[in-house]
């Protein structure tokens, strides 16, 4: 994008001169500033909606009927988000903080299905199959929650993901009139992945609010 902008400005200079380039730079600056403040505003809205509803301690979180385990897009490589969300789900169930588990993930690969993998991991952990529902069409957070609401109705929900994701998930849950709180799974231990997720999430919140 930067390279294309430079090419455009160089072309504009040749065609229309210095003043045209300055006007174009001013217009670009206005757009950049506008988008920056719009991202900040949308982020604030999402954070305010989630305030006081994200928990990290088992003994503090209220009990709910269903835990909604959100997928990570995991492939064959190790994924800390996947492991942390599964561990949190198992801990919530064994602490009797949720009575059922709704898995929502997408089966992205022909030879690997995340929803099925999560289901198998919960079974291995000793959770009865009768207490697990599996949605294999969870292509994004909003659709995952739509599917949960459609299948489970007016229940109480605990959304299970990392904090950055849970805040946006709670925003969607409010739009869908779901009675939801969230449990924050452990964040990624790698700082550069946390920064990547931080930046991606800001754009995702812009999309969510708009």
C-alpha positions as CSV (number, residue, x, y, z in Angstrom):
1,X,0.0,0.0,0.0
2,X,2.8,2.4,0.9
3,X,4.7,1.6,-2.4
4,X,1.5,2.2,-4.4
5,X,0.9,5.5,-2.7
6,X,4.4,6.6,-3.5
7,X,4.0,5.6,-7.1
8,X,0.7,7.5,-7.3
9,X,2.3,10.6,-5.7
10,X,5.2,10.5,-8.1
11,X,2.8,10.2,-11.1
12,X,0.7,13.0,-9.7
13,X,3.8,15.3,-9.4
14,X,4.7,14.7,-13.0
15,X,1.2,15.3,-14.2
16,X,-0.1,18.1,-12.0
17,X,2.8,19.5,-10.1
18,X,3.8,20.1,-6.5
19,X,0.6,21.7,-5.3
20,X,-1.5,18.7,-6.4
21,X,0.9,16.4,-4.5
22,X,0.5,18.6,-1.3
23,X,-3.2,18.5,-1.6
24,X,-3.2,14.8,-2.0
25,X,-0.9,14.4,1.1
26,X,-3.3,16.6,3.1
27,X,-6.3,14.5,2.1
28,X,-4.4,11.3,3.0
29,X,-3.5,12.7,6.3
30,X,-7.1,13.7,7.1
31,X,-8.3,10.1,6.2
32,X,-5.6,8.5,8.3
33,X,-6.4,10.7,11.3
34,X,-10.2,10.0,10.9
35,X,-9.7,6.2,10.7
36,X,-7.3,6.4,13.7
37,X,-9.9,8.1,15.9
38,X,-12.7,5.9,14.6
39,X,-10.7,2.8,15.6
40,X,-10.2,4.2,19.1
41,X,-13.9,5.0,19.4
42,X,-15.0,1.6,18.3
43,X,-12.5,-0.1,20.7
44,X,-13.8,2.0,23.6
45,X,-17.4,1.0,22.8
46,X,-16.5,-2.7,22.8
47,X,-14.4,-2.4,26.1
48,X,-17.3,-0.6,27.8
49,X,-19.8,-3.3,26.9
50,X,-17.5,-6.0,28.3
51,X,-16.5,-4.1,31.5
52,X,-16.9,-6.3,34.6
53,X,-18.0,-9.3,32.6
54,X,-14.7,-11.0,31.9
55,X,-13.4,-13.4,34.6
56,X,-10.0,-15.0,35.2
57,X,-10.6,-16.9,38.5
58,X,-12.8,-20.0,38.8
59,X,-14.0,-19.1,42.3
60,X,-15.2,-15.6,41.2
61,X,-17.1,-16.4,38.0
62,X,-20.9,-17.1,38.3
63,X,-22.2,-20.4,37.1
64,X,-23.9,-20.6,33.7
65,X,-25.8,-23.3,31.8
66,X,-23.5,-23.4,28.8
67,X,-19.9,-22.7,28.1
68,X,-19.3,-21.6,24.5
69,X,-15.8,-22.8,23.4
70,X,-14.7,-20.6,20.5
71,X,-12.4,-22.0,17.8
72,X,-8.9,-20.8,17.0
73,X,-8.4,-21.8,13.4
74,X,-5.7,-24.2,14.7
75,X,-3.7,-26.2,12.1
76,X,-1.2,-29.0,12.6
77,X,1.2,-26.8,14.4
78,X,1.0,-26.3,18.2
79,X,-1.4,-23.4,19.1
80,X,-1.3,-21.9,22.6
81,X,-4.7,-20.4,22.1
82,X,-6.2,-23.8,21.4
83,X,-4.6,-25.5,24.4
84,X,-5.5,-22.6,26.8
85,X,-9.2,-22.5,25.7
86,X,-9.5,-26.2,26.1
87,X,-7.9,-26.2,29.5
88,X,-10.2,-23.3,30.7
89,X,-13.3,-25.2,29.4
90,X,-12.3,-28.4,31.2
91,X,-11.6,-26.4,34.4
92,X,-14.9,-24.6,34.3
93,X,-16.9,-27.9,33.7
94,X,-15.1,-29.7,36.6
95,X,-15.6,-26.7,38.9
96,X,-19.4,-27.0,38.0
97,X,-19.3,-23.5,36.6
98,X,-20.9,-24.7,33.4
99,X,-23.2,-27.7,32.9
100,X,-22.9,-28.1,29.1
101,X,-20.3,-27.2,26.4
102,X,-21.1,-25.8,23.0
103,X,-18.1,-26.1,20.7
104,X,-18.1,-23.8,17.7
105,X,-15.2,-24.0,15.2
106,X,-14.7,-24.4,11.5
107,X,-13.4,-27.6,9.9
108,X,-10.8,-25.7,7.8
109,X,-8.7,-28.6,6.5
110,X,-9.4,-31.8,4.7
111,X,-7.2,-33.8,7.0
112,X,-7.8,-31.8,10.2
113,X,-11.1,-30.7,11.8
114,X,-10.8,-28.3,14.7
115,X,-14.3,-28.8,16.0
116,X,-13.8,-32.6,16.0
117,X,-10.4,-32.2,17.6
118,X,-11.9,-30.1,20.5
119,X,-14.7,-32.6,20.9
120,X,-12.3,-35.5,21.2
121,X,-10.1,-33.6,23.7
122,X,-13.1,-32.9,25.9
123,X,-14.1,-36.6,25.8
124,X,-10.6,-37.6,26.8
125,X,-10.8,-35.2,29.7
126,X,-13.7,-37.2,31.0
127,X,-16.6,-34.9,30.0
128,X,-19.6,-37.0,29.0
129,X,-20.6,-36.7,25.3
130,X,-24.2,-36.0,26.4
131,X,-23.0,-32.6,27.8
132,X,-21.3,-31.5,24.6
133,X,-22.8,-30.0,21.4
134,X,-20.6,-29.4,18.4
135,X,-21.1,-26.7,15.7
136,X,-18.8,-27.3,12.8
137,X,-19.8,-24.1,10.9
138,X,-18.3,-21.5,13.3
139,X,-16.5,-19.6,10.6
140,X,-16.3,-16.4,12.7
141,X,-17.2,-15.2,16.2
142,X,-20.5,-13.7,15.2
143,X,-21.8,-16.8,13.4
144,X,-20.6,-19.0,16.3
145,X,-22.7,-17.0,18.7
146,X,-25.7,-16.9,16.3
147,X,-25.5,-20.7,16.1
148,X,-25.3,-21.0,19.9
149,X,-28.3,-18.7,20.3
150,X,-30.3,-20.6,17.7
151,X,-29.7,-24.0,19.2
152,X,-29.7,-23.2,22.9
153,X,-32.1,-20.3,23.1
154,X,-32.6,-18.2,26.2
155,X,-29.9,-19.9,28.3
156,X,-27.0,-18.4,30.4
157,X,-23.7,-18.5,28.7
158,X,-20.0,-18.3,29.5
159,X,-17.9,-17.5,26.5
160,X,-14.4,-19.1,26.5
161,X,-11.5,-17.5,24.7
162,X,-8.6,-15.0,25.4
163,X,-9.5,-11.6,26.9
164,X,-8.9,-9.6,23.7
165,X,-11.4,-11.9,21.9
166,X,-13.9,-12.2,24.7
167,X,-14.5,-8.5,24.8
168,X,-15.6,-8.5,21.2
169,X,-17.6,-11.7,21.6
170,X,-19.5,-10.1,24.5
171,X,-20.3,-7.2,22.2
172,X,-21.8,-9.6,19.7
173,X,-23.6,-11.5,22.4
174,X,-25.3,-8.3,23.5
175,X,-26.4,-7.6,19.9
176,X,-27.9,-11.1,19.9
177,X,-29.6,-10.6,23.3
178,X,-27.7,-13.4,24.9
179,X,-27.2,-13.5,28.7
180,X,-23.5,-13.9,28.6
181,X,-20.3,-13.5,30.6
182,X,-16.8,-14.6,29.7
183,X,-13.9,-16.5,31.1
184,X,-10.4,-15.4,29.9
185,X,-8.1,-18.2,28.9
186,X,-4.3,-17.7,29.2
187,X,-2.8,-15.4,26.6
188,X,-0.1,-16.4,24.2
189,X,3.4,-16.4,25.8
190,X,5.0,-14.9,22.8
191,X,5.0,-11.1,22.9
192,X,5.1,-10.6,19.1
193,X,2.0,-12.7,18.7
194,X,0.2,-10.7,21.4
195,X,1.1,-7.5,19.5
196,X,-0.2,-9.1,16.3
197,X,-3.4,-10.0,17.9
198,X,-3.7,-6.6,19.5
199,X,-3.5,-4.9,16.1
200,X,-5.8,-7.4,14.3
201,X,-8.4,-7.1,17.1
202,X,-8.6,-3.3,16.8
203,X,-9.6,-3.7,13.1
204,X,-12.0,-6.5,14.0
205,X,-13.7,-4.2,16.6
206,X,-14.0,-1.5,13.9
207,X,-15.8,-4.0,11.7
208,X,-18.0,-5.2,14.6
209,X,-19.3,-1.8,15.6
210,X,-19.8,-0.5,12.1
